[in-house]
Amino acid sequence: MSQLKTDPFPTLHTERLVLREITMHDVEAVFAIRSDERVMQYIGKPRAKEIKDSVELIARLKRGEKTVHPSLGELQQRMIPR
């Protein structure tokens, strides 16, 4: 199986979307998402209560921790009733 080269992290462009590596510049946006109760009901993690929670999340992601959030498949299963 081939692997996506992630060093440096690739930036992918589509007509409506840019996927790029998360940075500390994203901390306010991450906090807005992670502190929203409507969003977090699908993530299965506690809501962020302070901006430092989002700073710590980004730091863990940058270190390459893989257990920070559920996989897309898990999210789809939670969001789409069967």
mmCIF file of the N, C-alpha and C atoms, coordinates in Angstrom:
data_MODEL
# 
_entry.id   MODEL 
# 
loop_
_atom_site.group_PDB 
_atom_site.id 
_atom_site.type_symbol 
_atom_site.label_atom_id 
_atom_site.label_alt_id 
_atom_site.label_comp_id 
_atom_site.label_asym_id 
_atom_site.label_entity_id 
_atom_site.label_seq_id 
_atom_site.pdbx_PDB_ins_code 
_atom_site.Cartn_x 
_atom_site.Cartn_y 
_atom_site.Cartn_z 
_atom_site.occupancy 
_atom_site.B_iso_or_equiv 
_atom_site.pdbx_formal_charge 
_atom_site.auth_seq_id 
_atom_site.auth_comp_id 
_atom_site.auth_asym_id 
_atom_site.auth_atom_id 
_atom_site.pdbx_PDB_model_num 
ATOM 1   N N  . MET A 1 1  ? 0.838   -1.164 0.000  1.00 0.00 ? 1  MET A N  1 
ATOM 2   C CA . MET A 1 1  ? 0.000   0.000  0.000  1.00 0.00 ? 1  MET A CA 1 
ATOM 3   C C  . MET A 1 1  ? 0.890   1.237  0.000  1.00 0.00 ? 1  MET A C  1 
ATOM 4   N N  . SER A 1 2  ? 0.587   2.210  -0.868 1.00 0.00 ? 2  SER A N  1 
ATOM 5   C CA . SER A 1 2  ? 1.385   3.427  -0.903 1.00 0.00 ? 2  SER A CA 1 
ATOM 6   C C  . SER A 1 2  ? 0.971   4.359  0.228  1.00 0.00 ? 2  SER A C  1 
ATOM 7   N N  . GLN A 1 3  ? 1.902   5.180  0.658  1.00 0.00 ? 3  GLN A N  1 
ATOM 8   C CA . GLN A 1 3  ? 1.621   6.115  1.737  1.00 0.00 ? 3  GLN A CA 1 
ATOM 9   C C  . GLN A 1 3  ? 1.767   7.534  1.226  1.00 0.00 ? 3  GLN A C  1 
ATOM 10  N N  . LEU A 1 4  ? 0.931   8.413  1.751  1.00 0.00 ? 4  LEU A N  1 
ATOM 11  C CA . LEU A 1 4  ? 0.987   9.822  1.418  1.00 0.00 ? 4  LEU A CA 1 
ATOM 12  C C  . LEU A 1 4  ? 2.207   10.446 2.082  1.00 0.00 ? 4  LEU A C  1 
ATOM 13  N N  . LYS A 1 5  ? 2.983   11.174 1.315  1.00 0.00 ? 5  LYS A N  1 
ATOM 14  C CA . LYS A 1 5  ? 4.152   11.850 1.874  1.00 0.00 ? 5  LYS A CA 1 
ATOM 15  C C  . LYS A 1 5  ? 3.666   13.021 2.727  1.00 0.00 ? 5  LYS A C  1 
ATOM 16  N N  . THR A 1 6  ? 4.072   13.050 3.986  1.00 0.00 ? 6  THR A N  1 
ATOM 17  C CA . THR A 1 6  ? 3.596   14.091 4.893  1.00 0.00 ? 6  THR A CA 1 
ATOM 18  C C  . THR A 1 6  ? 4.715   14.953 5.475  1.00 0.00 ? 6  THR A C  1 
ATOM 19  N N  . ASP A 1 7  ? 5.907   14.841 4.929  1.00 0.00 ? 7  ASP A N  1 
ATOM 20  C CA . ASP A 1 7  ? 7.002   15.668 5.413  1.00 0.00 ? 7  ASP A CA 1 
ATOM 21  C C  . ASP A 1 7  ? 7.728   16.272 4.224  1.00 0.00 ? 7  ASP A C  1 
ATOM 22  N N  . PRO A 1 8  ? 7.481   17.489 3.849  1.00 0.00 ? 8  PRO A N  1 
ATOM 23  C CA . PRO A 1 8  ? 6.553   18.415 4.498  1.00 0.00 ? 8  PRO A CA 1 
ATOM 24  C C  . PRO A 1 8  ? 5.111   18.023 4.215  1.00 0.00 ? 8  PRO A C  1 
ATOM 25  N N  . PHE A 1 9  ? 4.236   18.479 5.084  1.00 0.00 ? 9  PHE A N  1 
ATOM 26  C CA . PHE A 1 9  ? 2.814   18.171 4.945  1.00 0.00 ? 9  PHE A CA 1 
ATOM 27  C C  . PHE A 1 9  ? 2.300   18.782 3.650  1.00 0.00 ? 9  PHE A C  1 
ATOM 28  N N  . PRO A 1 10 ? 1.597   18.004 2.827  1.00 0.00 ? 10 PRO A N  1 
ATOM 29  C CA . PRO A 1 10 ? 1.132   18.542 1.539  1.00 0.00 ? 10 PRO A CA 1 
ATOM 30  C C  . PRO A 1 10 ? -0.053  19.495 1.721  1.00 0.00 ? 10 PRO A C  1 
ATOM 31  N N  . THR A 1 11 ? -0.179  20.442 0.830  1.00 0.00 ? 11 THR A N  1 
ATOM 32  C CA . THR A 1 11 ? -1.352  21.302 0.773  1.00 0.00 ? 11 THR A CA 1 
ATOM 33  C C  . THR A 1 11 ? -2.118  20.906 -0.469 1.00 0.00 ? 11 THR A C  1 
ATOM 34  N N  . LEU A 1 12 ? -3.378  20.554 -0.277 1.00 0.00 ? 12 LEU A N  1 
ATOM 35  C CA . LEU A 1 12 ? -4.219  20.087 -1.372 1.00 0.00 ? 12 LEU A CA 1 
ATOM 36  C C  . LEU A 1 12 ? -5.261  21.148 -1.688 1.00 0.00 ? 12 LEU A C  1 
ATOM 37  N N  . HIS A 1 13 ? -5.400  21.488 -2.962 1.00 0.00 ? 13 HIS A N  1 
ATOM 38  C CA . HIS A 1 13 ? -6.338  22.525 -3.396 1.00 0.00 ? 13 HIS A CA 1 
ATOM 39  C C  . HIS A 1 13 ? -7.433  21.911 -4.255 1.00 0.00 ? 13 HIS A C  1 
ATOM 40  N N  . THR A 1 14 ? -8.671  22.308 -3.989 1.00 0.00 ? 14 THR A N  1 
ATOM 41  C CA . THR A 1 14 ? -9.782  21.986 -4.882 1.00 0.00 ? 14 THR A CA 1 
ATOM 42  C C  . THR A 1 14 ? -10.433 23.317 -5.246 1.00 0.00 ? 14 THR A C  1 
ATOM 43  N N  . GLU A 1 15 ? -11.493 23.250 -6.014 1.00 0.00 ? 15 GLU A N  1 
ATOM 44  C CA . GLU A 1 15 ? -12.178 24.474 -6.424 1.00 0.00 ? 15 GLU A CA 1 
ATOM 45  C C  . GLU A 1 15 ? -12.704 25.270 -5.226 1.00 0.00 ? 15 GLU A C  1 
ATOM 46  N N  . ARG A 1 16 ? -13.150 24.559 -4.171 1.00 0.00 ? 16 ARG A N  1 
ATOM 47  C CA . ARG A 1 16 ? -13.761 25.241 -3.038 1.00 0.00 ? 16 ARG A CA 1 
ATOM 48  C C  . ARG A 1 16 ? -13.041 25.025 -1.713 1.00 0.00 ? 16 ARG A C  1 
ATOM 49  N N  . LEU A 1 17 ? -11.950 24.299 -1.709 1.00 0.00 ? 17 LEU A N  1 
ATOM 50  C CA . LEU A 1 17 ? -11.365 23.889 -0.445 1.00 0.00 ? 17 LEU A CA 1 
ATOM 51  C C  . LEU A 1 17 ? -9.850  23.844 -0.525 1.00 0.00 ? 17 LEU A C  1 
ATOM 52  N N  . VAL A 1 18 ? -9.220  24.202 0.580  1.00 0.00 ? 18 VAL A N  1 
ATOM 53  C CA . VAL A 1 18 ? -7.775  24.025 0.731  1.00 0.00 ? 18 VAL A CA 1 
ATOM 54  C C  . VAL A 1 18 ? -7.558  23.191 1.985  1.00 0.00 ? 18 VAL A C  1 
ATOM 55  N N  . LEU A 1 19 ? -6.929  22.040 1.832  1.00 0.00 ? 19 LEU A N  1 
ATOM 56  C CA . LEU A 1 19 ? -6.572  21.197 2.972  1.00 0.00 ? 19 LEU A CA 1 
ATOM 57  C C  . LEU A 1 19 ? -5.086  21.390 3.230  1.00 0.00 ? 19 LEU A C  1 
ATOM 58  N N  . ARG A 1 20 ? -4.770  21.788 4.440  1.00 0.00 ? 20 ARG A N  1 
ATOM 59  C CA . ARG A 1 20 ? -3.383  22.058 4.791  1.00 0.00 ? 20 ARG A CA 1 
ATOM 60  C C  . ARG A 1 20 ? -3.120  21.621 6.219  1.00 0.00 ? 20 ARG A C  1 
ATOM 61  N N  . GLU A 1 21 ? -1.875  21.624 6.565  1.00 0.00 ? 21 GLU A N  1 
ATOM 62  C CA . GLU A 1 21 ? -1.482  21.260 7.923  1.00 0.00 ? 21 GLU A CA 1 
ATOM 63  C C  . GLU A 1 21 ? -2.014  22.292 8.909  1.00 0.00 ? 21 GLU A C  1 
ATOM 64  N N  . ILE A 1 22 ? -2.486  21.803 10.044 1.00 0.00 ? 22 ILE A N  1 
ATOM 65  C CA . ILE A 1 22 ? -2.958  22.695 11.093 1.00 0.00 ? 22 ILE A CA 1 
ATOM 66  C C  . ILE A 1 22 ? -1.764  23.400 11.731 1.00 0.00 ? 22 ILE A C  1 
ATOM 67  N N  . THR A 1 23 ? -1.970  24.661 12.110 1.00 0.00 ? 23 THR A N  1 
ATOM 68  C CA . THR A 1 23 ? -0.914  25.425 12.778 1.00 0.00 ? 23 THR A CA 1 
ATOM 69  C C  . THR A 1 23 ? -1.514  26.158 13.974 1.00 0.00 ? 23 THR A C  1 
ATOM 70  N N  . MET A 1 24 ? -0.669  26.752 14.775 1.00 0.00 ? 24 MET A N  1 
ATOM 71  C CA . MET A 1 24 ? -1.152  27.530 15.923 1.00 0.00 ? 24 MET A CA 1 
ATOM 72  C C  . MET A 1 24 ? -1.953  28.761 15.484 1.00 0.00 ? 24 MET A C  1 
ATOM 73  N N  . HIS A 1 25 ? -1.830  29.147 14.225 1.00 0.00 ? 25 HIS A N  1 
ATOM 74  C CA . HIS A 1 25 ? -2.659  30.252 13.712 1.00 0.00 ? 25 HIS A CA 1 
ATOM 75  C C  . HIS A 1 25 ? -4.134  29.847 13.659 1.00 0.00 ? 25 HIS A C  1 
ATOM 76  N N  . ASP A 1 26 ? -4.406  28.547 13.738 1.00 0.00 ? 26 ASP A N  1 
ATOM 77  C CA . ASP A 1 26 ? -5.768  28.026 13.669 1.00 0.00 ? 26 ASP A CA 1 
ATOM 78  C C  . ASP A 1 26 ? -6.432  27.892 15.036 1.00 0.00 ? 26 ASP A C  1 
ATOM 79  N N  . VAL A 1 27 ? -5.753  28.308 16.086 1.00 0.00 ? 27 VAL A N  1 
ATOM 80  C CA . VAL A 1 27 ? -6.232  28.016 17.436 1.00 0.00 ? 27 VAL A CA 1 
ATOM 81  C C  . VAL A 1 27 ? -7.626  28.598 17.703 1.00 0.00 ? 27 VAL A C  1 
ATOM 82  N N  . GLU A 1 28 ? -7.923  29.792 17.242 1.00 0.00 ? 28 GLU A N  1 
ATOM 83  C CA . GLU A 1 28 ? -9.245  30.370 17.495 1.00 0.00 ? 28 GLU A CA 1 
ATOM 84  C C  . GLU A 1 28 ? -10.339 29.601 16.766 1.00 0.00 ? 28 GLU A C  1 
ATOM 85  N N  . ALA A 1 29 ? -10.078 29.187 15.541 1.00 0.00 ? 29 ALA A N  1 
ATOM 86  C CA . ALA A 1 29 ? -11.065 28.408 14.782 1.00 0.00 ? 29 ALA A CA 1 
ATOM 87  C C  . ALA A 1 29 ? -11.265 27.034 15.427 1.00 0.00 ? 29 ALA A C  1 
ATOM 88  N N  . VAL A 1 30 ? -10.180 26.413 15.856 1.00 0.00 ? 30 VAL A N  1 
ATOM 89  C CA . VAL A 1 30 ? -10.277 25.113 16.523 1.00 0.00 ? 30 VAL A CA 1 
ATOM 90  C C  . VAL A 1 30 ? -11.083 25.261 17.811 1.00 0.00 ? 30 VAL A C  1 
ATOM 91  N N  . PHE A 1 31 ? -10.823 26.317 18.552 1.00 0.00 ? 31 PHE A N  1 
ATOM 92  C CA . PHE A 1 31 ? -11.576 26.537 19.792 1.00 0.00 ? 31 PHE A CA 1 
ATOM 93  C C  . PHE A 1 31 ? -13.058 26.736 19.502 1.00 0.00 ? 31 PHE A C  1 
ATOM 94  N N  . ALA A 1 32 ? -13.393 27.486 18.465 1.00 0.00 ? 32 ALA A N  1 
ATOM 95  C CA . ALA A 1 32 ? -14.803 27.709 18.115 1.00 0.00 ? 32 ALA A CA 1 
ATOM 96  C C  . ALA A 1 32 ? -15.498 26.383 17.820 1.00 0.00 ? 32 ALA A C  1 
ATOM 97  N N  . ILE A 1 33 ? -14.815 25.498 17.126 1.00 0.00 ? 33 ILE A N  1 
ATOM 98  C CA . ILE A 1 33 ? -15.394 24.195 16.790 1.00 0.00 ? 33 ILE A CA 1 
ATOM 99  C C  . ILE A 1 33 ? -15.459 23.305 18.026 1.00 0.00 ? 33 ILE A C  1 
ATOM 100 N N  . ARG A 1 34 ? -14.330 23.194 18.736 1.00 0.00 ? 34 ARG A N  1 
ATOM 101 C CA . ARG A 1 34 ? -14.241 22.252 19.857 1.00 0.00 ? 34 ARG A CA 1 
ATOM 102 C C  . ARG A 1 34 ? -14.997 22.698 21.100 1.00 0.00 ? 34 ARG A C  1 
ATOM 103 N N  . SER A 1 35 ? -15.436 23.944 21.142 1.00 0.00 ? 35 SER A N  1 
ATOM 104 C CA . SER A 1 35 ? -16.233 24.403 22.281 1.00 0.00 ? 35 SER A CA 1 
ATOM 105 C C  . SER A 1 35 ? -17.727 24.398 21.968 1.00 0.00 ? 35 SER A C  1 
ATOM 106 N N  . ASP A 1 36 ? -18.096 24.013 20.768 1.00 0.00 ? 36 ASP A N  1 
ATOM 107 C CA . ASP A 1 36 ? -19.497 23.986 20.335 1.00 0.00 ? 36 ASP A CA 1 
ATOM 108 C C  . ASP A 1 36 ? -20.112 22.637 20.709 1.00 0.00 ? 36 ASP A C  1 
ATOM 109 N N  . GLU A 1 37 ? -21.084 22.681 21.590 1.00 0.00 ? 37 GLU A N  1 
ATOM 110 C CA . GLU A 1 37 ? -21.716 21.456 22.077 1.00 0.00 ? 37 GLU A CA 1 
ATOM 111 C C  . GLU A 1 37 ? -22.352 20.654 20.938 1.00 0.00 ? 37 GLU A C  1 
ATOM 112 N N  . ARG A 1 38 ? -22.900 21.337 19.943 1.00 0.00 ? 38 ARG A N  1 
ATOM 113 C CA . ARG A 1 38 ? -23.539 20.646 18.811 1.00 0.00 ? 38 ARG A CA 1 
ATOM 114 C C  . ARG A 1 38 ? -22.521 19.838 18.016 1.00 0.00 ? 38 ARG A C  1 
ATOM 115 N N  . VAL A 1 39 ? -21.318 20.344 17.890 1.00 0.00 ? 39 VAL A N  1 
ATOM 116 C CA . VAL A 1 39 ? -20.264 19.628 17.170 1.00 0.00 ? 39 VAL A CA 1 
ATOM 117 C C  . VAL A 1 39 ? -19.729 18.483 18.015 1.00 0.00 ? 39 VAL A C  1 
ATOM 118 N N  . MET A 1 40 ? -19.458 18.773 19.260 1.00 0.00 ? 40 MET A N  1 
ATOM 119 C CA . MET A 1 40 ? -18.766 17.809 20.109 1.00 0.00 ? 40 MET A CA 1 
ATOM 120 C C  . MET A 1 40 ? -19.601 16.581 20.443 1.00 0.00 ? 40 MET A C  1 
ATOM 121 N N  . GLN A 1 41 ? -20.914 16.661 20.252 1.00 0.00 ? 41 GLN A N  1 
ATOM 122 C CA . GLN A 1 41 ? -21.727 15.461 20.498 1.00 0.00 ? 41 GLN A CA 1 
ATOM 123 C C  . GLN A 1 41 ? -21.333 14.335 19.541 1.00 0.00 ? 41 GLN A C  1 
ATOM 124 N N  . TYR A 1 42 ? -20.741 14.669 18.399 1.00 0.00 ? 42 TYR A N  1 
ATOM 125 C CA . TYR A 1 42 ? -20.324 13.664 17.418 1.00 0.00 ? 42 TYR A CA 1 
ATOM 126 C C  . TYR A 1 42 ? -18.859 13.254 17.569 1.00 0.00 ? 42 TYR A C  1 
ATOM 127 N N  . ILE A 1 43 ? -18.101 14.026 18.314 1.00 0.00 ? 43 ILE A N  1 
ATOM 128 C CA . ILE A 1 43 ? -16.673 13.753 18.465 1.00 0.00 ? 43 ILE A CA 1 
ATOM 129 C C  . ILE A 1 43 ? -16.411 12.783 19.613 1.00 0.00 ? 43 ILE A C  1 
ATOM 130 N N  . GLY A 1 44 ? -17.235 12.827 20.637 1.00 0.00 ? 44 GLY A N  1 
ATOM 131 C CA . GLY A 1 44 ? -17.060 11.911 21.763 1.00 0.00 ? 44 GLY A CA 1 
ATOM 132 C C  . GLY A 1 44 ? -15.937 12.303 22.704 1.00 0.00 ? 44 GLY A C  1 
ATOM 133 N N  . LYS A 1 45 ? -15.581 13.559 22.697 1.00 0.00 ? 45 LYS A N  1 
ATOM 134 C CA . LYS A 1 45 ? -14.558 14.090 23.604 1.00 0.00 ? 45 LYS A CA 1 
ATOM 135 C C  . LYS A 1 45 ? -15.181 15.271 24.352 1.00 0.00 ? 45 LYS A C  1 
ATOM 136 N N  . PRO A 1 46 ? -14.618 15.648 25.492 1.00 0.00 ? 46 PRO A N  1 
ATOM 137 C CA . PRO A 1 46 ? -15.155 16.815 26.206 1.00 0.00 ? 46 PRO A CA 1 
ATOM 138 C C  . PRO A 1 46 ? -14.981 18.102 25.391 1.00 0.00 ? 46 PRO A C  1 
ATOM 139 N N  . ARG A 1 47 ? -15.910 19.031 25.580 1.00 0.00 ? 47 ARG A N  1 
ATOM 140 C CA . ARG A 1 47 ? -15.804 20.330 24.916 1.00 0.00 ? 47 ARG A CA 1 
ATOM 141 C C  . ARG A 1 47 ? -14.597 21.092 25.455 1.00 0.00 ? 47 ARG A C  1 
ATOM 142 N N  . ALA A 1 48 ? -13.994 21.896 24.593 1.00 0.00 ? 48 ALA A N  1 
ATOM 143 C CA . ALA A 1 48 ? -12.915 22.792 25.029 1.00 0.00 ? 48 ALA A CA 1 
ATOM 144 C C  . ALA A 1 48 ? -13.549 23.897 25.873 1.00 0.00 ? 48 ALA A C  1 
ATOM 145 N N  . LYS A 1 49 ? -12.979 24.156 27.010 1.00 0.00 ? 49 LYS A N  1 
ATOM 146 C CA . LYS A 1 49 ? -13.513 25.190 27.899 1.00 0.00 ? 49 LYS A CA 1 
ATOM 147 C C  . LYS A 1 49 ? -12.680 26.469 27.849 1.00 0.00 ? 49 LYS A C  1 
ATOM 148 N N  . GLU A 1 50 ? -11.415 26.319 27.503 1.00 0.00 ? 50 GLU A N  1 
ATOM 149 C CA . GLU A 1 50 ? -10.500 27.460 27.427 1.00 0.00 ? 50 GLU A CA 1 
ATOM 150 C C  . GLU A 1 50 ? -9.682  27.344 26.148 1.00 0.00 ? 50 GLU A C  1 
ATOM 151 N N  . ILE A 1 51 ? -9.183  28.464 25.675 1.00 0.00 ? 51 ILE A N  1 
ATOM 152 C CA . ILE A 1 51 ? -8.374  28.482 24.458 1.00 0.00 ? 51 ILE A CA 1 
ATOM 153 C C  . ILE A 1 51 ? -7.155  27.567 24.593 1.00 0.00 ? 51 ILE A C  1 
ATOM 154 N N  . LYS A 1 52 ? -6.644  27.438 25.819 1.00 0.00 ? 52 LYS A N  1 
ATOM 155 C CA . LYS A 1 52 ? -5.469  26.574 26.029 1.00 0.00 ? 52 LYS A CA 1 
ATOM 156 C C  . LYS A 1 52 ? -5.771  25.120 25.683 1.00 0.00 ? 52 LYS A C  1 
ATOM 157 N N  . ASP A 1 53 ? -7.046  24.697 25.792 1.00 0.00 ? 53 ASP A N  1 
ATOM 158 C CA . ASP A 1 53 ? -7.410  23.340 25.390 1.00 0.00 ? 53 ASP A CA 1 
ATOM 159 C C  . ASP A 1 53 ? -7.132  23.129 23.896 1.00 0.00 ? 53 ASP A C  1 
ATOM 160 N N  . SER A 1 54 ? -7.414  24.143 23.101 1.00 0.00 ? 54 SER A N  1 
ATOM 161 C CA . SER A 1 54 ? -7.177  24.053 21.660 1.00 0.00 ? 54 SER A CA 1 
ATOM 162 C C  . SER A 1 54 ? -5.696  24.146 21.333 1.00 0.00 ? 54 SER A C  1 
ATOM 163 N N  . VAL A 1 55 ? -4.973  24.942 22.091 1.00 0.00 ? 55 VAL A N  1 
ATOM 164 C CA . VAL A 1 55 ? -3.518  25.017 21.915 1.00 0.00 ? 55 VAL A CA 1 
ATOM 165 C C  . VAL A 1 55 ? -2.913  23.638 22.170 1.00 0.00 ? 55 VAL A C  1 
ATOM 166 N N  . GLU A 1 56 ? -3.355  22.972 23.233 1.00 0.00 ? 56 GLU A N  1 
ATOM 167 C CA . GLU A 1 56 ? -2.839  21.639 23.566 1.00 0.00 ? 56 GLU A CA 1 
ATOM 168 C C  . GLU A 1 56 ? -3.220  20.615 22.493 1.00 0.00 ? 56 GLU A C  1 
ATOM 169 N N  . LEU A 1 57 ? -4.441  20.710 21.956 1.00 0.00 ? 57 LEU A N  1 
ATOM 170 C CA . LEU A 1 57 ? -4.866  19.798 20.897 1.00 0.00 ? 57 LEU A CA 1 
ATOM 171 C C  . LEU A 1 57 ? -3.974  19.941 19.664 1.00 0.00 ? 57 LEU A C  1 
ATOM 172 N N  . ILE A 1 58 ? -3.737  21.170 19.256 1.00 0.00 ? 58 ILE A N  1 
ATOM 173 C CA . ILE A 1 58 ? -2.891  21.406 18.084 1.00 0.00 ? 58 ILE A CA 1 
ATOM 174 C C  . ILE A 1 58 ? -1.475  20.889 18.346 1.00 0.00 ? 58 ILE A C  1 
ATOM 175 N N  . ALA A 1 59 ? -0.971  21.108 19.540 1.00 0.00 ? 59 ALA A N  1 
ATOM 176 C CA . ALA A 1 59 ? 0.373   20.614 19.881 1.00 0.00 ? 59 ALA A CA 1 
ATOM 177 C C  . ALA A 1 59 ? 0.426   19.097 19.778 1.00 0.00 ? 59 ALA A C  1 
ATOM 178 N N  . ARG A 1 60 ? -0.617  18.405 20.267 1.00 0.00 ? 60 ARG A N  1 
ATOM 179 C CA . ARG A 1 60 ? -0.645  16.938 20.164 1.00 0.00 ? 60 ARG A CA 1 
ATOM 180 C C  . ARG A 1 60 ? -0.692  16.503 18.704 1.00 0.00 ? 60 ARG A C  1 
ATOM 181 N N  . LEU A 1 61 ? -1.502  17.179 17.898 1.00 0.00 ? 61 LEU A N  1 
ATOM 182 C CA . LEU A 1 61 ? -1.572  16.843 16.478 1.00 0.00 ? 61 LEU A CA 1 
ATOM 183 C C  . LEU A 1 61 ? -0.220  17.048 15.805 1.00 0.00 ? 61 LEU A C  1 
ATOM 184 N N  . LYS A 1 62 ? 0.458   18.129 16.142 1.00 0.00 ? 62 LYS A N  1 
ATOM 185 C CA . LYS A 1 62 ? 1.764   18.413 15.552 1.00 0.00 ? 62 LYS A CA 1 
ATOM 186 C C  . LYS A 1 62 ? 2.801   17.358 15.942 1.00 0.00 ? 62 LYS A C  1 
ATOM 187 N N  . ARG A 1 63 ? 2.635   16.776 17.140 1.00 0.00 ? 63 ARG A N  1 
ATOM 188 C CA . ARG A 1 63 ? 3.553   15.710 17.574 1.00 0.00 ? 63 ARG A CA 1 
ATOM 189 C C  . ARG A 1 63 ? 3.208   14.387 16.910 1.00 0.00 ? 63 ARG A C  1 
ATOM 190 N N  . GLY A 1 64 ? 2.073   14.323 16.224 1.00 0.00 ? 64 GLY A N  1 
ATOM 191 C CA . GLY A 1 64 ? 1.701   13.115 15.516 1.00 0.00 ? 64 GLY A CA 1 
ATOM 192 C C  . GLY A 1 64 ? 0.893   12.125 16.316 1.00 0.00 ? 64 GLY A C  1 
ATOM 193 N N  . GLU A 1 65 ? 0.321   12.555 17.436 1.00 0.00 ? 65 GLU A N  1 
ATOM 194 C CA . GLU A 1 65 ? -0.515  11.642 18.207 1.00 0.00 ? 65 GLU A CA 1 
ATOM 195 C C  . GLU A 1 65 ? -1.747  11.289 17.392 1.00 0.00 ? 65 GLU A C  1 
ATOM 196 N N  . LYS A 1 66 ? -2.064  10.007 17.330 1.00 0.00 ? 66 LYS A N  1 
ATOM 197 C CA . LYS A 1 66 ? -3.161  9.546  16.476 1.00 0.00 ? 66 LYS A CA 1 
ATOM 198 C C  . LYS A 1 66 ? -4.451  9.299  17.235 1.00 0.00 ? 66 LYS A C  1 
ATOM 199 N N  . THR A 1 67 ? -4.436  9.409  18.537 1.00 0.00 ? 67 THR A N  1 
ATOM 200 C CA . THR A 1 67 ? -5.627  9.096  19.322 1.00 0.00 ? 67 THR A CA 1 
ATOM 201 C C  . THR A 1 67 ? -6.380  10.347 19.742 1.00 0.00 ? 67 THR A C  1 
ATOM 202 N N  . VAL A 1 68 ? -6.120  11.442 19.088 1.00 0.00 ? 68 VAL A N  1 
ATOM 203 C CA . VAL A 1 68 ? -6.710  12.723 19.484 1.00 0.00 ? 68 VAL A CA 1 
ATOM 204 C C  . VAL A 1 68 ? -8.173  12.800 19.101 1.00 0.00 ? 68 VAL A C  1 
ATOM 205 N N  . HIS A 1 69 ? -8.560  12.228 17.980 1.00 0.00 ? 69 HIS A N  1 
ATOM 206 C CA . HIS A 1 69 ? -9.944  12.325 17.515 1.00 0.00 ? 69 HIS A CA 1 
ATOM 207 C C  . HIS A 1 69 ? -10.337 11.024 16.828 1.00 0.00 ? 69 HIS A C  1 
ATOM 208 N N  . PRO A 1 70 ? -11.640 10.764 16.748 1.00 0.00 ? 70 PRO A N  1 
ATOM 209 C CA . PRO A 1 70 ? -12.065 9.533  16.081 1.00 0.00 ? 70 PRO A CA 1 
ATOM 210 C C  . PRO A 1 70 ? -11.812 9.601  14.588 1.00 0.00 ? 70 PRO A C  1 
ATOM 211 N N  . SER A 1 71 ? -11.799 8.447  13.980 1.00 0.00 ? 71 SER A N  1 
ATOM 212 C CA . SER A 1 71 ? -11.604 8.407  12.533 1.00 0.00 ? 71 SER A CA 1 
ATOM 213 C C  . SER A 1 71 ? -12.841 8.921  11.820 1.00 0.00 ? 71 SER A C  1 
ATOM 214 N N  . LEU A 1 72 ? -12.705 9.255  10.560 1.00 0.00 ? 72 LEU A N  1 
ATOM 215 C CA . LEU A 1 72 ? -13.831 9.720  9.762  1.00 0.00 ? 72 LEU A CA 1 
ATOM 216 C C  . LEU A 1 72 ? -14.935 8.675  9.738  1.00 0.00 ? 72 LEU A C  1 
ATOM 217 N N  . GLY A 1 73 ? -14.560 7.416  9.653  1.00 0.00 ? 73 GLY A N  1 
ATOM 218 C CA . GLY A 1 73 ? -15.555 6.344  9.660  1.00 0.00 ? 73 GLY A CA 1 
ATOM 219 C C  . GLY A 1 73 ? -16.387 6.339  10.929 1.00 0.00 ? 73 GLY A C  1 
ATOM 220 N N  . GLU A 1 74 ? -15.734 6.555  12.082 1.00 0.00 ? 74 GLU A N  1 
ATOM 221 C CA . GLU A 1 74 ? -16.467 6.620  13.341 1.00 0.00 ? 74 GLU A CA 1 
ATOM 222 C C  . GLU A 1 74 ? -17.421 7.803  13.343 1.00 0.00 ? 74 GLU A C  1 
ATOM 223 N N  . LEU A 1 75 ? -16.967 8.943  12.845 1.00 0.00 ? 75 LEU A N  1 
ATOM 224 C CA . LEU A 1 75 ? -17.830 10.117 12.793 1.00 0.00 ? 75 LEU A CA 1 
ATOM 225 C C  . LEU A 1 75 ? -19.036 9.874  11.903 1.00 0.00 ? 75 LEU A C  1 
ATOM 226 N N  . GLN A 1 76 ? -18.811 9.255  10.752 1.00 0.00 ? 76 GLN A N  1 
ATOM 227 C CA . GLN A 1 76 ? -19.915 8.980  9.848  1.00 0.00 ? 76 GLN A CA 1 
ATOM 228 C C  . GLN A 1 76 ? -20.931 8.062  10.511 1.00 0.00 ? 76 GLN A C  1 
ATOM 229 N N  . GLN A 1 77 ? -20.469 7.070  11.231 1.00 0.00 ? 77 GLN A N  1 
ATOM 230 C CA . GLN A 1 77 ? -21.387 6.156  11.900 1.00 0.00 ? 77 GLN A CA 1 
ATOM 231 C C  . GLN A 1 77 ? -22.206 6.879  12.963 1.00 0.00 ? 77 GLN A C  1 
ATOM 232 N N  . ARG A 1 78 ? -21.607 7.818  13.669 1.00 0.00 ? 78 ARG A N  1 
ATOM 233 C CA . ARG A 1 78 ? -22.324 8.564  14.698 1.00 0.00 ? 78 ARG A CA 1 
ATOM 234 C C  . ARG A 1 78 ? -23.312 9.561  14.104 1.00 0.00 ? 78 ARG A C  1 
ATOM 235 N N  . MET A 1 79 ? -22.962 10.132 12.964 1.00 0.00 ? 79 MET A N  1 
ATOM 236 C CA . MET A 1 79 ? -23.776 11.201 12.389 1.00 0.00 ? 79 MET A CA 1 
ATOM 237 C C  . MET A 1 79 ? -24.909 10.685 11.503 1.00 0.00 ? 79 MET A C  1 
ATOM 238 N N  . ILE A 1 80 ? -24.743 9.508  10.932 1.00 0.00 ? 80 ILE A N  1 
ATOM 239 C CA . ILE A 1 80 ? -25.743 8.979  10.006 1.00 0.00 ? 80 ILE A CA 1 
ATOM 240 C C  . ILE A 1 80 ? -26.499 7.854  10.705 1.00 0.00 ? 80 ILE A C  1 
ATOM 241 N N  . PRO A 1 81 ? -27.745 8.116  11.087 1.00 0.00 ? 81 PRO A N  1 
ATOM 242 C CA . PRO A 1 81 ? -28.518 7.056  11.757 1.00 0.00 ? 81 PRO A CA 1 
ATOM 243 C C  . PRO A 1 81 ? -28.736 5.874  10.815 1.00 0.00 ? 81 PRO A C  1 
ATOM 244 N N  . ARG A 1 82 ? -28.695 4.713  11.339 1.00 0.00 ? 82 ARG A N  1 
ATOM 245 C CA . ARG A 1 82 ? -28.893 3.496  10.528 1.00 0.00 ? 82 ARG A CA 1 
ATOM 246 C C  . ARG A 1 82 ? -30.225 2.865  10.883 1.00 0.00 ? 82 ARG A C  1 
# 
